[in-house]
């Protein structure tokens, strides 16, 4: 082995041995023989073999090359020999100890006059650097996959000029731009609304100058189609030495959260509305008893008075009107209870024309000055299956709202039109279909249109006008219940309803009700009061704390021929019933009395007499009351406004059953 292979005593050998790598020189003669001229001590470190072994077996260097890299490496050397270009190559080896290394070689070819080729080669171990770079690249790949895999976090990278350099998949889904469309485009043109551009430039400039990140906040940006995008946006400044600064926007999609919050608000509003309705129901139930006592007294005394005057008397007409008004009051109370408690009301075949004409008569006398009210109602309209009181409330609410909408306007006019219709109408252009039938097959129906030329409804309020307690009227001028009642009643009737309105031009309601082939029942007129009956041996005990009803019922039942004993104290009635010799044939008790409820009184009566017929009367009958009455052994529960004629029939039936029993 030449002496300079191990340690060149000259300056070059000393210099080469101190290089951080391996240096060697070899030559290839024209006859193909290879000769190693020099190898520095660094070769031992790189290939982990003694220099004498390397010199003796140069082929071992090729044997360490990773087989996958070997063909390309040989080709690169051949290319340099042919071209004379410098050699620059990286390859992998496996050392005798089993270690894998990345080597980087730099070489230069020198051609001699005799055709000999001399190679000067410098090789360094790049394993640590390349492994670190591979790990960094793998880490970047994992980070990229992570960023791409998060569905609702949009990440974008921008340079100092606000040009997009990175755009993940969530950004594409959130804003509508693909990565190819976004990269290379200004942040301002991509997602920043015009009104925010100045503030964004200033904030980004401050971040780049000071290194202080822009505080995260909720922003409303814009999508490709111009629609608003609600995000919670954070910012990260990345400043790598030797590279231009970049900042990243991390936008959290708030659509699901905002939708959940909107749903929560809606549920909260529904709860509040339910609580309002519960309060209304409690209030209605509380006043119904006392109010119905009053109505019962009016109806009962009217019936008695009608029996005392001849039909041709002027008083007879007045009494008939009083009776009609009292019945309307009775229906109104029931309507309030139905709306507040959502109690079902029976529907029968009825004449809608009669209800519409009655509505016209009520409103005509209360019209404000300058308002024209026109009803176009044919004499004959098809019957509908409905509740007359509820539908009257619908028509009254719609027309009253229309009158209020045109009040004070020049040429104010409200038009109501009714006509038979072959089927549910299709939605008119620009109208809101509030409710629709299950199908639009042609089937007979009634179409009612209420139109006004008033101030109209703002588009933002169109979808809310049927919400309970929502009102477009000034504070104190509307309860917000009118159209909610309309909606609820029409839903129960299987109706269709459309609304169209333009601010300043007026509002149009179109409702459609399915008709029925059944014939409406005769008008609900009371039968003429019965003539005083012959004296009866049957006695009745009537217990009520209301003096007006005690007086009324005593006279009414006496006119029917019964012997009536009245009491205003439940305890007195119990003491009275402890005397068997004075046992009455029927006991009639009021439900709501201050000393004792009618249910409690009935229980006390049952301890004294298990068979005595008991009738309970109340101004407001509930399901709970009916259940308690059955458990207390009460034979029948009667609502007070109907106490007059119905009570006489009930008493007769109970007395007869008692007599046969």
C-alpha positions in Angstrom: 0.0 0.0 0.0 1.5 3.4 -0.9 2.6 5.4 2.1 0.3 8.3 1.3 -2.8 6.2 1.6 -2.6 6.2 5.4 -0.9 9.5 6.2 0.5 11.8 3.6 3.4 13.5 5.3 2.8 16.5 3.1 0.6 19.5 3.7 -2.2 18.1 1.5 -2.5 14.9 3.4 -2.6 16.8 6.7 -5.3 19.1 5.3 -7.4 16.2 3.9 -7.3 14.2 7.1 -8.9 17.1 8.9 -11.8 17.5 6.6 -15.3 16.4 8.0 -15.7 13.7 5.4 -13.8 11.3 3.1 -11.5 12.4 0.3 -10.0 10.0 -2.2 -8.5 10.0 -5.7 -8.3 7.2 -8.1 -7.5 6.8 -11.8 -8.7 4.6 -14.6 -6.0 3.9 -17.2 -6.9 3.4 -20.9 -6.6 -0.4 -20.5 -9.3 -0.3 -17.8 -7.1 -0.9 -14.8 -8.2 1.2 -11.7 -5.6 2.5 -9.3 -6.2 4.2 -5.9 -3.9 7.1 -5.5 -5.1 8.5 -2.1 -7.7 7.9 0.6 -8.0 10.2 3.6 -8.6 8.9 7.1 -12.2 10.1 6.9 -13.0 7.2 4.7 -12.8 4.9 7.7 -15.5 6.9 9.4 -17.8 6.9 6.4 -17.5 3.3 5.3 -16.5 1.9 8.7 -13.6 -0.1 7.3 -9.8 0.2 7.8 -8.0 2.0 4.9 -5.9 -1.0 4.0 -9.0 -3.1 3.5 -10.6 -0.4 1.4 -7.5 -0.2 -0.7 -7.3 -3.9 -1.1 -10.9 -4.3 -2.0 -12.3 -1.1 -3.7 -15.2 -3.3 -4.9 -16.5 -3.4 -1.4 -17.5 0.3 -1.7 -19.9 -0.7 -4.5 -21.1 -3.7 -2.5 -22.4 -1.3 0.3 -24.5 0.7 -2.1 -28.3 0.1 -1.7 -29.3 -2.1 -4.6 -32.2 0.3 -5.4 -29.7 3.2 -5.9 -27.0 1.3 -7.7 -28.1 1.5 -11.3 -28.8 5.2 -11.2 -25.5 5.9 -9.4 -23.5 4.0 -12.1 -25.3 5.8 -14.8 -24.5 9.2 -13.2 -20.8 8.4 -13.1 -20.8 7.3 -16.7 -22.5 10.4 -17.8 -19.9 12.6 -16.0 -17.1 10.7 -17.7 -18.7 11.3 -21.1 -19.6 14.9 -20.5 -16.7 16.0 -18.2 -19.3 17.6 -16.0 -18.8 17.7 -12.2 -20.4 14.8 -10.3 -23.0 15.5 -7.6 -24.9 12.6 -6.2 -26.7 11.2 -3.1 -27.1 7.5 -2.4 -27.7 5.1 0.4 -25.3 2.4 1.8 -25.4 -0.3 4.4 -22.1 -0.5 6.4 -20.6 -3.8 7.6 -22.1 -3.0 11.0 -25.5 -2.9 9.5 -26.0 0.9 9.7 -27.9 2.6 6.9 -26.4 5.9 5.8 -27.1 8.6 3.3 -23.9 9.8 1.5 -23.4 12.8 -0.6 -20.5 12.8 -3.1 -18.9 15.6 -5.1 -16.4 14.7 -7.8 -14.5 16.1 -10.7 -13.0 14.3 -13.7 -9.5 15.1 -14.9 -8.4 13.7 -18.3 -4.7 13.0 -18.9 -2.9 13.2 -22.3 -2.4 9.4 -22.3 -6.2 8.8 -21.9 -6.0 8.2 -18.2 -9.1 9.5 -16.2 -8.4 10.8 -12.7 -11.3 11.1 -10.3 -11.1 13.5 -7.3 -14.0 12.7 -5.0 -15.2 14.2 -1.7 -17.9 12.3 0.3 -19.8 13.4 3.4 -22.2 11.6 5.6 -25.6 13.3 5.3 -27.5 10.8 7.3 -28.4 13.1 10.2 -29.3 16.0 7.9 -31.4 13.9 5.5 -33.1 11.9 8.3 -34.0 15.2 9.9 -35.3 16.5 6.7 -37.3 13.3 6.1 -38.7 13.5 9.6 -39.6 17.2 9.0 -41.2 16.3 5.7 -43.1 13.4 7.4 -44.1 15.8 10.2 -45.3 18.3 7.6 -47.2 15.6 5.8 -48.9 14.5 9.0 -49.7 18.1 9.8 -51.1 18.6 6.3 -53.2 15.5 6.6 -54.4 16.6 10.0 -55.4 20.1 8.7 -57.1 18.5 5.6 -58.9 16.0 7.8 -60.6 18.5 10.1 -64.0 19.1 8.5 -65.1 22.4 10.1 -61.7 24.2 10.5 -60.7 26.2 7.5 -57.0 27.0 7.3 -55.4 29.4 4.9 -51.9 30.7 4.6 -51.0 34.1 3.2 -47.7 36.0 2.5 -46.9 39.5 3.5 -48.7 40.8 0.4 -51.9 39.0 1.5 -51.6 36.5 -1.4 -52.9 33.1 -0.6 -50.3 30.3 -0.5 -52.2 27.5 1.3 -55.9 26.6 1.2 -57.2 23.4 2.8 -60.3 21.3 1.9 -62.4 22.9 4.7 -61.7 26.3 3.3 -63.0 25.1 -0.1 -66.2 23.7 1.5 -66.7 26.8 3.6 -66.0 29.5 1.1 -66.6 27.8 -2.2 -63.2 28.3 -3.8 -61.0 25.3 -4.8 -57.3 25.4 -3.8 -56.4 26.0 -7.5 -58.7 29.0 -7.5 -57.6 30.4 -4.2 -53.8 30.0 -4.2 -52.3 33.1 -5.9 -55.3 35.3 -5.2 -55.5 38.1 -2.6 -57.1 37.5 0.7 -59.2 40.6 0.2 -60.6 39.4 -3.1 -61.4 35.9 -1.7 -63.3 36.3 1.6 -63.2 39.8 2.9 -66.3 42.0 2.5 -65.7 45.5 1.1 -66.5 47.2 4.4 -63.8 45.2 6.2 -60.9 45.6 3.8 -59.3 48.6 5.3 -59.4 47.2 8.8 -57.9 43.9 7.6 -55.0 45.6 5.8 -54.2 47.6 9.0 -54.5 44.6 11.3 -52.3 42.4 9.1 -49.7 45.1 8.7 -49.5 45.6 12.4 -49.1 41.8 13.0 -46.2 41.6 10.4 -44.5 44.7 11.9 -44.8 43.7 15.6 -45.2 40.0 15.5 -48.4 40.3 17.7 -51.2 38.1 16.4 -54.5 39.6 15.5 -57.0 38.8 18.4 -59.4 36.0 17.5 -63.0 37.0 17.1 -66.3 36.2 15.5 -66.4 37.6 12.0 -68.8 37.6 9.1 -66.9 37.0 5.9 -68.1 36.2 2.5 -68.3 33.1 0.3 -67.6 32.9 -3.4 -71.3 33.4 -4.2 -71.4 36.5 -2.0 -73.4 34.9 0.8 -72.3 35.7 4.4 -70.1 33.2 6.3 -70.0 33.3 10.1 -66.7 32.1 11.5 -64.6 32.4 14.7 -61.3 33.4 13.2 -57.8 33.1 14.8 -54.4 34.1 13.3 -50.9 32.6 13.6 -47.7 34.4 12.3 -45.0 32.0 11.1 -41.5 33.6 10.7 -38.9 31.1 9.6 -35.3 32.5 9.3 -34.3 32.8 5.7 -37.8 32.6 4.5 -40.4 35.3 3.9 -43.0 35.6 6.7 -46.4 34.0 6.4 -49.5 34.1 8.5 -52.3 31.6 8.7 -56.0 32.2 9.3 -57.8 29.5 11.2 -61.5 29.8 10.7 -64.0 27.7 12.7 -67.3 27.2 10.9 -70.0 28.5 13.2 -73.0 27.4 11.0 -73.8 24.4 13.2 -73.4 26.4 16.4 -75.5 29.3 15.1 -78.1 26.9 13.9 -78.1 25.2 17.4 -78.4 28.6 19.1 -81.2 29.6 16.8 -83.0 26.3 17.6 -82.4 26.9 21.3 -83.8 30.4 21.0 -86.8 29.0 19.1 -87.3 26.4 21.8 -87.0 29.1 24.5 -89.5 31.3 22.6 -91.9 28.3 22.3 -91.5 27.7 26.1 -92.2 31.3 26.8 -95.2 31.2 24.5 -96.4 28.0 26.2 -96.0 29.7 29.6 -98.0 32.7 28.3 -100.7 30.4 27.0 -100.6 28.5 30.4 -101.0 31.8 32.2 -103.8 32.8 29.8 -105.5 29.4 30.4 -105.2 29.8 34.1 -106.7 33.3 33.9 -109.5 32.2 31.6 -110.3 29.2 33.8 -110.3 31.5 36.9 -112.8 34.0 35.4 -114.9 31.5 33.5 -116.8 30.2 36.5 -117.9 33.7 37.7 -118.5 34.9 34.1 -120.6 31.9 33.2 -122.6 32.4 36.4 -123.4 35.9 35.1 -124.3 34.5 31.6 -126.3 31.8 33.1 -128.3 34.3 35.1 -128.9 36.4 32.0 -130.0 33.5 29.9 -132.2 32.0 32.5 -134.0 35.2 33.4 -134.4 36.0 29.7 -136.0 32.6 29.2 -138.4 33.2 32.1 -139.1 36.7 30.8 -139.9 35.4 27.3 -142.4 33.1 28.8 -144.1 36.0 30.6 -144.6 38.3 27.6 -146.6 37.6 24.4 -144.8 37.2 21.1 -146.2 40.5 19.7 -144.9 42.5 22.6 -142.0 44.9 21.8 -140.3 43.5 24.9 -140.2 40.1 23.2 -137.9 41.5 20.5 -135.6 43.0 23.1 -135.5 39.9 25.2 -134.7 37.8 22.1 -131.7 40.1 21.3 -130.6 39.9 24.9 -130.7 36.1 24.6 -128.7 36.2 21.4 -126.0 38.4 23.0 -125.8 36.2 26.0 -125.3 33.1 23.8 -122.5 35.0 22.0 -120.9 35.8 25.4 -121.2 32.1 26.3 -119.5 31.1 23.0 -116.8 33.7 23.5 -115.8 32.3 26.9 -115.7 28.8 25.5 -113.5 30.1 22.6 -111.0 31.6 25.0 -110.9 28.4 27.0 -110.5 26.4 23.8 -107.6 28.6 22.6 -105.9 28.7 26.0 -106.3 25.0 26.8 -106.3 23.7 23.3 -109.6 21.9 24.0 -111.2 20.3 21.0 -114.6 21.7 20.0 -117.2 19.9 18.0 -117.7 20.6 14.3 -121.0 20.2 12.4 -122.3 21.0 9.0 -122.9 24.7 8.9 -123.8 27.6 6.5 -120.7 29.8 6.2 -122.7 32.5 4.4 -124.7 33.0 7.6 -121.5 33.4 9.6 -120.1 35.9 7.0 -123.3 38.0 6.9 -123.3 38.1 10.7 -119.7 39.2 10.7 -120.6 42.0 8.3 -123.5 43.1 10.5 -121.2 43.3 13.5 -118.5 45.3 11.8 -120.6 47.6 9.7 -121.8 49.6 12.6 -118.3 50.1 14.0 -116.5 51.2 10.8 -114.1 54.1 11.2 -114.9 57.2 9.1 -113.8 57.0 5.5 -113.5 53.2 5.4 -115.5 51.2 2.8 -116.4 47.6 3.8 -117.8 45.5 1.0 -119.0 41.9 1.5 -119.7 39.8 -1.6 -121.4 36.8 -0.3 -123.8 34.8 -2.5 -127.2 33.8 -1.0 -126.3 30.2 -1.3 -122.9 28.8 -0.4 -121.9 25.1 0.1 -122.0 23.9 3.7 -118.7 23.3 5.5 -117.9 21.0 8.4 -116.9 23.4 11.1 -117.5 25.2 14.3 -119.5 28.4 13.7 -118.0 30.2 16.7 -114.5 29.5 15.7 -115.0 30.5 12.0 -116.7 33.6 13.1 -113.6 34.4 15.1 -111.5 33.8 12.0 -113.5 36.1 9.8 -113.8 38.8 12.5 -110.0 38.8 13.1 -109.1 38.9 9.4 -111.5 41.7 8.6 -110.7 43.7 11.8 -107.0 43.6 10.9 -107.8 44.8 7.4 -109.9 47.7 8.7 -107.1 48.7 11.1 -104.6 48.5 8.2 -106.5 51.0 6.0 -107.6 53.3 8.7 -106.8 56.9 7.9 -105.7 56.2 4.2 -107.4 57.9 1.3 -109.7 55.6 -0.6 -109.5 53.0 2.3 -111.3 49.9 1.3 -111.7 46.3 2.6 -113.3 43.7 0.4 -114.5 40.2 1.5 -115.5 37.8 -1.2 -116.8 34.2 -0.8 -117.5 31.7 -3.5 -117.6 27.9 -4.2 -114.3 26.6 -5.4 -113.6 23.3 -7.2 -110.4 22.6 -5.3 -107.6 24.0 -3.2 -106.1 27.1 -5.0 -102.5 27.0 -6.2 -100.2 29.5 -4.6 -100.2 32.8 -6.4 -96.9 34.3 -7.5 -95.3 36.1 -4.6 -97.6 34.7 -2.0 -96.7 32.9 1.2 -98.5 29.6 1.6 -99.0 29.5 5.3 -100.7 26.1 5.3 -101.7 23.7 2.6 -104.0 20.7 2.3 -102.7 17.2 2.3 -103.3 17.0 -1.4 -104.5 19.3 -4.1 -107.0 16.9 -5.8 -110.1 18.7 -7.1 -112.7 18.5 -4.4 -115.5 21.0 -3.6 -114.5 23.8 -1.2 -115.3 27.3 -0.1 -112.9 30.1 -1.0 -112.9 33.3 1.1 -110.7 36.3 0.2 -110.1 39.2 2.5 -108.3 42.1 0.7 -107.4 45.6 1.7 -105.4 48.5 0.2 -103.7 49.4 3.5 -100.1 49.8 4.4 -99.1 46.2 3.9 -96.7 44.0 5.7 -92.9 44.2 5.6 -91.2 41.2 4.1 -89.2 40.6 7.3 -92.5 40.2 9.3 -94.4 38.0 6.8 -93.2 34.8 8.3 -94.0 35.8 11.9 -97.4 37.3 11.7 -99.0 34.1 12.8 -96.8 33.7 15.9 -98.6 34.1 19.2 -98.0 37.5 20.7 -96.2 38.9 17.6 -97.8 42.1 16.4 -96.8 44.8 13.9 -99.1 47.3 15.6 -97.8 49.9 18.0 -97.4 48.9 21.7 -100.8 48.8 23.4 -102.8 48.4 20.1 -102.6 44.7 19.6 -102.3 41.5 21.6 -100.6 39.5 18.9 -103.2 36.7 19.3 -105.6 37.4 16.4 -103.7 35.7 13.6 -102.5 33.0 15.9 -106.2 32.1 16.6 -106.8 32.2 12.9 -104.0 29.8 12.2 -105.0 27.4 15.0 -108.7 27.3 13.9 -107.9 26.8 10.2 -105.5 24.0 11.0 -108.2 22.2 12.9 -110.6 22.6 10.0 -108.1 21.2 7.4 -108.0 24.5 5.6 -105.5 26.1 3.2 -104.3 29.6 3.8 -102.2 32.0 1.6 -100.9 35.4 2.4 -99.6 38.1 0.0 -98.7 41.6 0.8 -96.7 44.6 -0.5 -95.7 47.5 1.7 -97.9 50.5 0.7 -100.2 48.5 -1.6 -102.2 46.3 0.8 -102.6 42.7 2.0 -104.6 39.8 0.7 -105.6 36.6 2.7 -107.0 33.7 0.7 -108.5 30.8 2.7 -110.0 27.6 1.5 -112.3 25.2 3.5 -113.4 21.8 2.3 -117.2 21.5 2.0 -119.5 18.8 3.1 -122.6 17.2 1.5 -124.4 17.2 4.9 -127.1 19.8 5.4 -126.7 22.4 8.1 -128.9 21.9 11.2 -131.7 24.4 11.9 -130.8 27.6 13.6 -130.1 27.1 17.3 -133.2 28.8 18.6 -134.5 28.0 22.0 -137.8 26.2 22.2 -140.6 28.4 23.6 -140.6 28.3 27.4 -142.8 25.5 28.7 -146.0 26.5 30.4 -146.0 26.1 34.1 -146.3 22.4 35.0 -148.7 20.9 37.4 -147.4 20.8 41.0 -145.1 17.9 41.6 -144.4 15.9 44.7 -140.7 15.8 43.8 -138.4 18.0 45.8 -135.0 19.4 44.9 -132.2 20.7 47.0 -130.2 23.5 45.2 -126.9 24.5 46.8 -125.0 27.5 45.4 -123.3 30.6 46.9 -124.5 32.9 44.1 -127.7 34.6 45.2 -128.6 35.6 41.6 -128.5 31.9 40.5 -130.3 30.7 43.6 -133.2 33.1 42.8 -133.1 32.2 39.1 -133.0 28.4 39.5 -135.6 28.4 42.2 -138.1 30.2 40.0 -137.2 28.2 36.9 -137.5 24.8 38.6 -140.6 25.9 40.4 -142.1 26.8 37.0 -141.3 23.2 36.0 -143.5 22.0 38.8 -140.8 21.0 41.3 -140.6 21.9 45.0 -137.3 23.7 45.4 -135.4 24.3 48.6 -132.3 26.5 48.2 -129.2 26.9 50.4 -126.1 29.0 50.1 -124.0 27.1 52.6 -122.8 23.5 52.0 -122.6 22.7 55.7 -126.3 23.7 56.1 -127.1 21.3 53.3 -125.2 18.4 55.0 -127.2 19.1 58.2 -130.4 19.2 56.2 -129.6 15.8 54.7 -129.1 14.2 58.1 -132.9 14.3 58.5 -134.2 11.2 56.6 -137.8 12.4 56.7 -136.9 15.5 54.6 -134.8 13.6 52.0 -135.0 15.4 48.6 -135.3 13.5 45.3 -132.3 15.3 43.6 -129.5 17.4 45.0 -128.0 20.1 42.7 -124.6 21.6 43.9 -122.3 24.2 42.6 -118.7 23.3 42.1 -116.9 26.5 43.3 -118.1 27.6 46.7 -115.9 29.3 49.3 -116.9 27.0 52.2 -116.6 23.7 50.4 -116.2 22.6 46.8 -119.1 20.7 45.2 -116.9 17.6 44.9 -116.3 17.6 48.7 -120.0 18.2 49.3 -120.9 15.3 47.1 -118.5 13.0 49.0 -120.1 14.1 52.3 -123.5 13.4 50.8 -122.5 9.9 49.7 -121.5 9.0 53.3 -125.1 9.8 54.3 -126.9 8.4 51.2 -125.3 6.2 48.6 -128.2 6.4 46.2 -129.3 10.1 46.3 -129.0 11.6 42.7 -126.4 14.4 42.6 -125.9 17.0 39.8 -122.8 19.2 39.8 -122.9 22.5 38.0 -119.9 24.7 37.1 -119.0 27.7 35.0 -115.9 25.9 33.7 -115.9 22.1 33.3 -112.4 20.5 32.9 -111.3 16.9 32.4 -109.9 16.8 35.9 -113.2 17.9 37.3 -115.1 15.2 35.4 -112.7 12.6 36.7 -113.1 13.8 40.3 -116.9 13.9 39.9 -117.0 10.3 38.9 -114.9 9.2 41.8 -117.1 11.2 44.2 -120.2 9.4 42.9 -121.8 12.4 41.1 -124.4 11.4 38.5 -124.0 14.3 36.1 -121.9 17.4 35.5 -123.5 20.4 33.7 -121.9 23.6 32.5 -123.8 26.6 33.9 -124.7 28.6 30.8 -126.7 25.5 29.7 -128.3 25.0 33.0 -131.8 26.1 32.1 -133.6 23.6 29.9 -131.0 20.9 30.2 -131.3 20.8 33.9 -135.1 20.1 33.8 -134.6 17.2 31.5 -131.8 15.7 33.6 -133.9 16.0 36.8 -136.8 14.2 35.2 -134.5 11.4 34.0 -132.8 11.0 37.4 -136.1 11.1 39.3 -137.6 8.5 37.0 -134.6 6.2 37.4 -134.7 6.7 41.1 -138.4 5.9 41.2 -138.0 2.7 39.2 -134.9 1.7 41.2 
